[in-house]
Amino acid sequence: FSFEDEDFLLALQVADAAFSTAQKQFDELKAGMRKEEIERLEALKKQAQTFLSQVRNDKNRAERLFSQQAIPAAEWETMGFKEQMAQEQLLAALATLKAAKAGPTAEQLAVSSALVNQARVAVQQAKKRLDDCQVRVPRKCKVVAHFKNVGEIALGQPREPVIKGVSLDPIKIRFHVGETQV
């Protein structure tokens, strides 16, 4: 008499993998950015600063040419837009670097921790479902009746019986009988 527990084993493996992933993501979040990532963000900031400086130099040149009517007004306006875009890129690089150095927020840690707990509960549920695939009897017995057939699901609350067993061990019973009842 056996149960097919392959689906439950697979569900447990999936839950274990999800828990492991959630735990690793939480650990990674707690650790913060790696030194190399901070260095990369600092390089992006310097790149944005250099680009802004270059655009401002180009704008100054264009301003002189525009005052001499050597370039059209549209080209002069384009230089203003390029400067604004370069400023926004620098602000974005600064904000990203600041956030990376600050590390995760309390809210981010709380969300990640909740995901770890959720994954832990999923593992516990999967283990319970797998454990529920086993038939347990209190002592050695012989199966005399089956209440469920192959493929049927036994999920009743409280647990419904799936077999009826008769004990193979003799049971000794001791009780007192009064003299008048003999």
C-alpha positions as CSV (number, residue, x, y, z in Angstrom):
1,F,0.0,0.0,0.0
2,S,1.7,3.2,-1.1
3,F,1.0,6.7,-2.2
4,E,2.3,8.6,-5.2
5,D,4.3,11.4,-3.6
6,E,6.3,12.6,-6.5
7,D,4.3,15.8,-7.0
8,F,4.7,16.6,-3.3
9,L,8.5,15.9,-3.5
10,L,8.7,18.3,-6.5
11,A,6.7,20.9,-4.6
12,L,9.0,20.7,-1.7
13,Q,12.1,21.0,-4.0
14,V,10.5,24.1,-5.6
15,A,9.7,25.6,-2.2
16,D,13.3,24.9,-0.9
17,A,14.7,26.6,-4.0
18,A,12.4,29.6,-3.6
19,F,13.5,29.9,0.1
20,S,17.1,29.7,-0.8
21,T,16.8,32.4,-3.5
22,A,14.8,34.7,-1.1
23,Q,17.4,34.2,1.6
24,K,20.3,34.9,-0.8
25,Q,18.6,38.1,-2.1
26,F,18.0,39.3,1.5
27,D,21.7,38.6,2.3
28,E,22.8,40.4,-0.8
29,L,20.5,43.4,0.0
30,K,21.9,43.6,3.6
31,A,25.5,43.5,2.3
32,G,24.9,46.5,0.2
33,M,26.7,47.4,-3.1
34,R,30.0,45.9,-3.8
35,K,33.1,48.1,-3.9
36,E,33.4,47.6,-7.6
37,E,29.8,48.7,-8.2
38,I,30.4,51.9,-6.2
39,E,33.6,52.5,-8.3
40,R,31.6,52.0,-11.5
41,L,29.0,54.5,-10.3
42,E,31.7,57.0,-9.4
43,A,33.1,56.6,-12.9
44,L,29.7,57.3,-14.4
45,K,29.4,60.4,-12.3
46,K,32.8,61.6,-13.6
47,Q,31.7,60.8,-17.1
48,A,28.5,62.9,-16.7
49,Q,30.5,65.8,-15.2
50,T,32.9,65.7,-18.1
51,F,30.1,65.5,-20.6
52,L,28.4,68.5,-19.0
53,S,31.6,70.5,-19.1
54,Q,32.0,69.7,-22.8
55,V,28.4,70.7,-23.6
56,R,28.9,74.0,-21.7
57,N,32.1,74.7,-23.7
58,D,30.2,73.9,-26.9
59,K,27.4,76.2,-25.8
60,N,29.8,79.1,-25.1
61,R,31.3,78.7,-28.6
62,A,27.8,78.5,-30.1
63,E,26.8,81.6,-28.1
64,R,29.7,83.6,-29.7
65,L,28.8,82.3,-33.1
66,F,25.1,83.1,-32.6
67,S,25.9,86.7,-31.5
68,Q,27.9,87.1,-34.7
69,Q,24.9,85.5,-36.6
70,A,27.2,82.7,-37.8
71,I,24.8,79.9,-36.7
72,P,21.0,79.7,-36.9
73,A,18.8,80.2,-33.8
74,A,17.7,76.5,-34.0
75,E,21.3,75.4,-33.4
76,W,21.7,77.8,-30.5
77,E,18.4,76.4,-28.9
78,T,19.6,72.8,-29.4
79,M,22.7,73.6,-27.4
80,G,20.5,74.8,-24.5
81,F,18.6,71.5,-24.6
82,K,21.9,69.5,-24.7
83,E,23.1,71.4,-21.6
84,Q,19.8,70.6,-19.8
85,M,20.0,67.0,-20.7
86,A,23.7,66.8,-19.5
87,Q,22.7,68.4,-16.2
88,E,19.9,65.8,-15.7
89,Q,22.3,63.0,-16.5
90,L,24.7,64.3,-13.9
91,L,21.9,64.6,-11.3
92,A,20.8,61.0,-12.0
93,A,24.4,59.7,-11.7
94,L,24.8,61.6,-8.4
95,A,21.5,60.2,-7.0
96,T,22.3,56.7,-8.0
97,L,25.7,56.9,-6.4
98,K,24.2,58.4,-3.2
99,A,21.6,55.6,-3.0
100,A,24.3,53.0,-3.5
101,K,26.5,54.4,-0.8
102,A,23.5,54.7,1.6
103,G,22.6,51.0,1.3
104,P,19.1,49.5,1.5
105,T,16.3,51.3,3.2
106,A,14.5,49.9,6.2
107,E,11.5,49.3,4.0
108,Q,13.5,47.3,1.4
109,L,14.9,45.2,4.2
110,A,11.5,44.6,5.7
111,V,10.0,43.6,2.3
112,S,12.9,41.2,1.6
113,S,12.7,39.7,5.1
114,A,8.9,39.2,4.6
115,L,9.7,37.3,1.3
116,V,12.1,35.1,3.2
117,N,9.5,34.3,5.9
118,Q,6.9,33.6,3.2
119,A,9.3,31.2,1.5
120,R,10.1,29.5,4.8
121,V,6.3,28.9,5.4
122,A,5.9,27.5,1.9
123,V,8.7,25.0,2.7
124,Q,6.9,24.0,5.9
125,Q,3.6,23.6,4.0
126,A,5.3,21.5,1.4
127,K,6.9,19.3,4.1
128,K,3.5,18.8,5.8
129,R,1.8,17.8,2.5
130,L,4.6,15.3,1.8
131,D,4.4,14.0,5.4
132,D,0.6,13.7,5.0
133,C,1.2,11.2,2.2
134,Q,2.2,8.6,4.7
135,V,-0.1,6.2,6.5
136,R,0.8,5.6,10.1
137,V,-0.6,2.9,12.4
138,P,0.1,2.8,16.1
139,R,1.3,-0.9,16.1
140,K,1.9,-3.8,13.8
141,C,-1.4,-4.7,12.1
142,K,-3.0,-6.4,9.1
143,V,-4.9,-4.4,6.6
144,V,-8.5,-5.7,6.5
145,A,-10.2,-2.9,4.6
146,H,-9.4,-0.1,2.2
147,F,-11.6,3.0,2.3
148,K,-9.8,4.8,-0.6
149,N,-9.0,3.5,-4.0
150,V,-6.0,4.3,-6.2
151,G,-6.1,7.9,-7.4
152,E,-8.6,9.0,-4.7
153,I,-7.7,12.0,-2.5
154,A,-8.1,11.8,1.2
155,L,-8.1,15.3,2.6
156,G,-11.0,15.3,5.0
157,Q,-11.0,17.4,8.2
158,P,-10.5,15.8,10.6
159,R,-8.4,13.2,8.7
160,E,-10.5,10.5,7.2
161,P,-9.4,6.9,7.5
162,V,-7.9,5.2,4.4
163,I,-7.5,1.7,5.8
164,K,-8.8,-0.5,8.6
165,G,-6.2,-2.6,10.4
166,V,-6.4,-5.4,12.9
167,S,-3.7,-5.7,15.5
168,L,-1.5,-8.8,15.2
169,D,-0.2,-8.4,18.8
170,P,-2.4,-9.8,21.5
171,I,-3.8,-7.2,23.9
172,K,-3.9,-8.0,27.5
173,I,-6.8,-6.5,29.4
174,R,-7.1,-6.6,33.2
175,F,-10.2,-5.6,35.1
176,H,-11.8,-6.4,38.4
177,V,-14.9,-8.5,38.7
178,G,-16.9,-8.4,41.9
179,E,-17.7,-11.8,43.7
180,T,-21.4,-11.3,43.0
181,Q,-20.8,-11.0,39.3
182,V,-18.9,-14.2,38.9
